[in-house]
Amino acid sequence: MIFHWCDIASGALDGSGRDSDTMPPVWVSKNYKEGVVNSACIVSAATATEVGATGVRRQPWANAPFTPGSLGDYMDAQFIFFNSEKISDNKRPILAGLNYFLSHEARGGSSKKLLGEKKDVKVWMAWLERRAHQEVDAIETPIGYLPEYEDLKRLFKERIDKEYSQDLYTQQFSLYIENIVARIDLQVEAYGKEKNIPPRLFDILNRQRAELIALKEKYGAVVTPQQLEDNKSSIA
């Protein structure tokens, strides 16, 4: 099953945000702990529920306007829920992120238009379903697992009859290290002001940050999927 926070749809829980310049279109967390943290760090433009707010990137959590009580208690409940022994391993969902709003401008272009189309979401969801059922491999990164190009190319053709180029894939799924690190720093600062935040959030974010900096030192500020594959091979 794929969940959108509380909405059941298929084996993955996904959080989505309005993030024009940082995260890839879809990624899967390595485990439930990182999934809770990654979901807790999804940012978004202000919504209609926030009176007087316009275009503000929410910190520290896009879901904050919808969360009763403290963020620390809510996050702790998420850690407890996904670690529950009542969820058998073969039915434990993967936790994923979706970003529908990556722009051309953020990936070297001059247009503020989306780097893709709304209907592409059908492909991201189809890939998540296959990943949940262990039907596709993925590229391991500090922030989680990314799709491989050939799987997406096939799904684009099958699901929406659209050609999907290697260049577009590289644009969408390269890691812009400085943007992601800045996002992590904002989250660490913001959550540091909240009460009762589980320490594992900071542990995971600091580890992700260190691994991203190591990638930057090796490959530069923009790391392509191919370089991530090469890095995996060199470590092995």
Buried (B, 14 or more C-beta within 10 A) or exposed (E): EBBBEEEEBBBBBBBBBBBBBBBBBBBBBBEBBBBBBBBBBBBBBBEEEEEEEEEEBBBBBBBBBEEEEEBBBBBBEBBEEBEEEEEEEEEBBBBBBBBBBBBBBBBEEEEEEBBBEEEBBBBBBBBBBBBBEEEBEBBBBBBBBBBBBEBBBBBBEEBBEBEBEEEBBBBBBBBBBBBBBEBBEBBBEBBEEBEEBBEBBBEBBEEBBEEBBEBBEEBEEBBBBBBBBEBEEEEE
